[in-house]
Amino acid sequence: MTTRTSNSAGSIGEVIGNGGRVWQRLAESKEALTDALDEKRRIVNRAWKRSREAAGDLVHETGRSIKRSPFRSVAIALGAGTLAGTLIGVLVSRNGRR
């Protein structure tokens, strides 16, 4: 019976020792995950900022283009509206036939 006790005492010590290593590795993994998430957050924030700037530039350039040639802009808008209306009309009439 003493052999059994010494074996179980040894295995309990191993479990406790392994538990400490597990907690250490868990803490290291948590830190690595936190660092990776922070880096991804920075990347997303930079992309969002660039996207907002690009959208602002596009709106500004569109306004300048409309001011430079207003008749052309009206013609393009009229053509786009006519095309969109025609496509919607065709799609609606197809769905009504089914």
C-alpha positions as CSV (number, residue, x, y, z in Angstrom):
1,M,0.0,0.0,0.0
2,T,2.9,2.4,0.6
3,T,4.0,1.8,-3.0
4,R,0.6,3.0,-4.1
5,T,0.7,6.1,-1.9
6,S,4.1,7.1,-3.2
7,N,2.9,6.6,-6.8
8,S,-0.2,8.7,-6.3
9,A,1.8,11.3,-4.4
10,G,4.1,11.5,-7.3
11,S,1.3,11.7,-9.8
12,I,-0.4,14.4,-7.8
13,G,2.9,16.4,-7.8
14,E,3.1,15.9,-11.6
15,V,-0.5,17.1,-12.0
16,I,0.1,20.2,-9.9
17,G,3.4,20.8,-11.8
18,N,1.6,20.4,-15.1
19,G,-1.3,22.6,-13.9
20,G,1.2,25.4,-13.3
21,R,2.6,25.0,-16.8
22,V,-0.9,24.9,-18.3
23,W,-1.8,28.2,-16.5
24,Q,1.5,29.7,-17.8
25,R,0.8,28.6,-21.3
26,L,-2.8,29.8,-21.1
27,A,-1.6,33.2,-19.9
28,E,0.9,33.4,-22.8
29,S,-1.8,32.4,-25.3
30,K,-4.1,35.0,-23.9
31,E,-1.4,37.7,-24.3
32,A,-0.6,36.6,-27.8
33,L,-4.3,36.6,-28.7
34,T,-4.8,40.1,-27.2
35,D,-1.8,41.4,-29.1
36,A,-3.1,39.9,-32.4
37,L,-6.6,41.4,-31.8
38,D,-5.1,44.8,-31.0
39,E,-3.0,44.7,-34.3
40,K,-6.1,43.7,-36.3
41,R,-8.1,46.5,-34.6
42,R,-5.4,49.0,-35.7
43,I,-5.5,47.7,-39.3
44,V,-9.3,47.9,-39.5
45,N,-9.2,51.4,-38.0
46,R,-6.6,52.5,-40.6
47,A,-8.7,51.0,-43.4
48,W,-11.8,52.7,-42.1
49,K,-10.1,56.0,-42.0
50,R,-8.7,55.6,-45.5
51,S,-12.2,54.6,-46.8
52,R,-13.8,57.6,-45.3
53,E,-11.2,59.9,-46.8
54,A,-11.6,58.2,-50.2
55,A,-15.4,58.6,-50.0
56,G,-15.0,62.3,-49.1
57,D,-12.6,62.8,-52.0
58,L,-15.1,61.1,-54.3
59,V,-17.9,63.4,-53.2
60,H,-15.7,66.4,-53.6
61,E,-14.6,65.4,-57.1
62,T,-18.2,64.6,-58.1
63,G,-19.3,68.1,-57.0
64,R,-16.5,69.7,-59.0
65,S,-17.4,67.6,-62.0
66,I,-21.0,68.7,-61.8
67,K,-20.0,72.3,-61.5
68,R,-17.7,72.0,-64.6
69,S,-20.3,70.4,-66.8
70,P,-23.8,70.6,-65.4
71,F,-25.6,69.6,-68.7
72,R,-23.5,66.5,-69.0
73,S,-24.3,65.6,-65.4
74,V,-28.0,66.0,-66.0
75,A,-27.8,63.9,-69.2
76,I,-25.9,61.1,-67.3
77,A,-28.5,61.2,-64.5
78,L,-31.4,61.1,-67.0
79,G,-29.8,58.1,-68.8
80,A,-29.1,56.2,-65.6
81,G,-32.6,56.8,-64.3
82,T,-34.1,55.7,-67.6
83,L,-32.0,52.5,-67.6
84,A,-32.8,51.7,-64.0
85,G,-36.6,52.3,-64.7
86,T,-36.5,50.1,-67.7
87,L,-34.7,47.3,-65.9
88,I,-37.1,47.4,-63.0
89,G,-40.1,47.4,-65.4
90,V,-38.8,44.4,-67.2
91,L,-38.2,42.5,-63.9
92,V,-41.6,43.4,-62.5
93,S,-43.4,42.3,-65.7
94,R,-41.5,39.0,-65.8
95,N,-42.5,38.2,-62.2
96,G,-46.2,39.0,-63.0
97,R,-46.2,36.4,-65.8
98,R,-45.1,33.5,-63.6
